[in-house]
């Protein structure tokens, strides 16, 4: 599609005429047209894009954070469910999008129109600073590379430098993009992602966002995780959370030493002991019992011989090996499963 056609498309969606099949959506006078960056890269150098503003959880954090270093405040922004929903929406708008495994998880090209009729190209990406909108500031690039330039048939439509946006306007841009993406059905995906410190598993599975740090000592290949492992844990956690009394909540808010917190967790689990196993049965998957076994051992919850046999029955390698494709995954998962069974037997 020609840049002239992309401009017409962004004008239309800014007026409320969304066209998701063409990767184009709008919200409240803003228009966004998305393209696979690999297609756009054929026309000009995309490597000079730098961040304009944050999107998703980081945008909200920067807006709400008042300098308080309370860990509870930071913990709220560990939940990146909304970021994963936006990524699922982008996958719907740009079906050819491939998620990476390094410090740039994904990047797509955008053409943006604001309610003030400002038009400029941009990128939408997930990097070390999570979701963000990036752009090209030719005033900065030119001294570095005098050969850089936008194609002439795009340059004639660009009428604004996004780095001239005021802080409040940047906030509004990020918020408008989020609101536009909320209108799009989300596509499932799963990917491993490495930041500066850890490996993470990020996914949307049957519309449910999932994210966990990958612990190499308790190895869960993608085929196993995407079959529901972390989804089961979330369900167990919700049931455990329901056991909290007002007194428990008061103790939590006042802050508990680690040992007291662990005692409280064990008590909460034991309050719904039978219900947890009923919930595991309802999932119809042996993985649910493995996840429950890990949870019980982590907080030193009692396991009867009958329960041990139930967990062992649902953690047999012969029932899993056909689910894995990668040879390395098979070796690591088999080792983990045998170690897990030994822990259950000796617990």
N, C-alpha and C positions, 0 to 999 in steps of 0.2 A: 504493500500500500504506500502511495506517495505521501510525503509530509503534508502536502496541501490537503489530502483527504483526512489525515490524522487531525489536522486543525479543525476541519469541519465537524469531525466526530466529537472532539472535545467541546466544541461550542454547543453541539446538540445535547450532550449529556449534562452540561452545566445548566441547561434550561429544563432539565428534568426528564429527558428522553434517554433513559439508560439503554445500553446495548451490550449486555454481558458477553454475548457470543463473539463480539468484536473486541473484547477486553476493555470496554469503556463503561464507566459509571460516574455518577455525579452526586453531589449533596449540597443543597442550600447555596447554589450559585457557583460552587466549585465543580470543576470537571477533571477527570483523570482517565487517561488512555494508557494502557499497559502493553508492553511488548517484550518479548524475550530479548535480553541484552545481547545475546549472541547474534541476532539478526541486525540489530542497530550497530553493533561493533564493526560491521563491514563498511559503514559509512564514515565513521570518525572515531578517534581515539577516546575510549571511555575511561581511561585509567586516571584521569585528573579529577574525578568526582570526589567531593569532600562533604562532610555532614552539614546540613542546614538546620535540622531540628530532629528531636526524638519523637517516636511514636509508641503507643502502647503503654506498658507498665512503667517504663522509664519516664515518659512524658508526664504521667500522673505523679510519679515520685518527685520529679523536679518541681512540679507545681505545689505539692503538698508538704514536702520536706522543709522543716523550719530550723534545721541545724541540730535537732535532738538526736543523739547517737544511740538512743534506746534500741536494743536489738529487736524488740517487738515491732518497731516501726519499720526497720529494714526487712524483717521477715515477711511482711505483707507483700513486698515486691519480689519475693522469691517465687511466688505463684505466677507463672507466665502463661496460664491457660488462655488468656485473651490474646496474647501474642501468637500462640499456635492457631487460634481461630482465624486471625488475620492471614497467617501463612496458608491455611487451608483455602481461604477465599482467593488468595493470589494464585494458588495452584489451579483453581477453577477457571480464573480469568486468563491464565497463561498455561494451558495444559502441557506445553513442551518444557516447562520449567523443571530443571534438575537441581535438587538440593545437594550441597557439597558436604564435606566432612571436616573442613579445616576452619580457620577463623572467619571466613566469609561463608555463611550458610547458604545464602541465596542473594541474588541481585536482579532486579528487573528495571527496565527503562520506562519512564513515564513522560507523557506530555501533560502539563498542568495548566489549567485556567482558573483564576480566582474571581470572586464577585466584582473586583475592580477592573476586570478585563485585562489582567496581566497574564501573559502567556510565556511559558519557559519550559525547557526540558529538565528532567530530574531523574533520580534513581530512587528506588525503594529497596532496602536491603536489611539483612540481619547479620551483624558483625559482632565484634567484641563488646560493643556498647549496646547490643540488642537491636531492636527495630529502629530504623531511622530513615529520613529522607535526605538524599544528597543532591548536589548540583555542581555546575561548572561556573566558576567565577573567572571570566576571561581576563579581568583586570589583573588577577594574580597569576594566571597561567601564562599569559603572553611574555612576561619577562623571563619565565622559565623555559618556555618552548615557543618560539615565534612561528613555528610551523603549525601549531594547533589552531584549528578553526572548525566551526560548525559548517555542514554542507550549505551551500547558498540557498537551496530550496527550503531549508529549515530556518536559516538565519533571517530570512525576510519576514518571518512570522514572530520571531522572538522580540518582545518589546519590554522585557524586564529582567533584571539581575536578582535572583531570589535571595542573594546575600544582603540585599538592601532592605529585606523585610525587618520590621521592628519585632521585638521579642513577643509581644502580644499577637502579632500577625503570624509569627512562626507557630505559636501555640494553637491558633485557630486553624492553620493549615494541617497540622498533625491531627487535630480533633476531627476535622472534616474528612480526612482520609479514612480514619477509623470508622466514622459514621457511614461512609460510602461502602466500605468493605463489609459492614454488618448486614448489608442488604443481599449479599451474595451467598448462595449455598456453598458449603465448604467441602473440599475433597479430602479423602483420607491420604495420609502419607506416613512414612516412618524413616528416620535418619539418625545416625550417630553424629554428634557434633562435639568438637574439642575446643574449649576455650584455653586460656593461659594455664589453667590449673587441672581441670578434670575432663573426663569424657561424659557426655550426657546422651540419653536416649530421648528424642523428641518425636512426637507422633500425634496424629489425629486418627482414631480408630472408631469406625462407625459413628462419626460425629463427636466423639468424646476426646478432648485433649489429654495427652499423657506426657509426663516428663519426669525423668529420674536420672540421678547420677549413676553411672555404671561402675560397679565395684567389681574389679577383676577377680576378687576372691569368691564372689558369689555371682558367677557368670550366667547371664541371661541373653542368649542370642536374640536377634530381632524377631525371628520367627516365633520364638516363645513369648517374648514380651508383647508383641502385637496381637497374640492370641488371647491377651487379657490379663497377664500377670499383674501389672500395676493398676489396672482397672479393678481387679479383685481387691487389692490392698486398699484402694480408695473406698470401696464399699465397706470393708471391715472397719476402717478408720471412722467412717460416718456412724456406724453402729456403736463403736466404742465411745465416740463423742457424745452420743445420746445419753450415756450413763452419768454424765457430769451433773452433780447437784449444785445448787446455788453456793453451798459452802465450798465445794471443789473449785468452782469458778473464782471465788474470792481468793482462795489460796493461790491459784494460778496467776491472778492479776497482781498479787503482792510479790510474786517471784518465789520460786521454790529452789532450794539447793538440788543439784543433780540427783543425789541419792533419794531424796524425798519425792522428786518428780518420777523417778523410776518406780518407787513403791506405789505411787498413785496410779501410774499407767497399768501396773500389774493388777491392782485392785479393780480398775475399770474393766479390764479384759475379763477378769474372773466373774464380774457381775453379769456379763452376757456370754459366758462360756458356751452354754448349749446353743444359744442363738447364733453364735459365730459359726459353729459347725453346720447348723441348719442352713445358714446363708451360703456356706461353702458347697453343700450338696446342691443348692439351687443353681449354682453356676454351671453345673454339668461338665466340669473340667478338672482333671487331676492337678493342674497348675494351682488352682485355688487352695487345695490342701497343702501344697508345698509352701505357698506364700503364708498360710496360716501357721505352719510349722516354724518358719523363720521368725514370724512375729512372736510366737509363744516362747521360743528359745531366747530371743533378744531380751525379754522382760522376765525371764525365769518363772514362767507360768507352768503349773503342773501339767504333765502329760501322762495319762494312764497307759498301761500296756495296750489296752484296746485302741486308744487313740494313736499310739505309736504304730500299731499294725495298719491302721487306716491310712496314715500318712505314707508309710513305706509302700503300701499297695498302690498308692497314687504317685510314686516317684521312681518307677522302673524305667531304666534306660531303653529297654526294648519297645516301650510305648512311645518314645520320643524320637528315636534316631531317624525315623523316616520323615520327620518334619523338617529336618535341617538339610540345607543344600551345600553349604561351604564345609570343606573338610576340616579346616582349622576350627570352625565353630563346633563341629562334632566332637573333636578331641577335647576342647576346653569344657564344653557342656557335659560330656560324659564324666570327666574328672570331677567337675563340680557336683554332679548328681551323686556320684559314689561318696564323695566327702560329706555331702548333705545327709545321706542315708546313715553314714557312720556316726554323725553327730546325733541324729535322732536315736539310734540304737544305744549310744553311750550317755544320753541325756538323763 
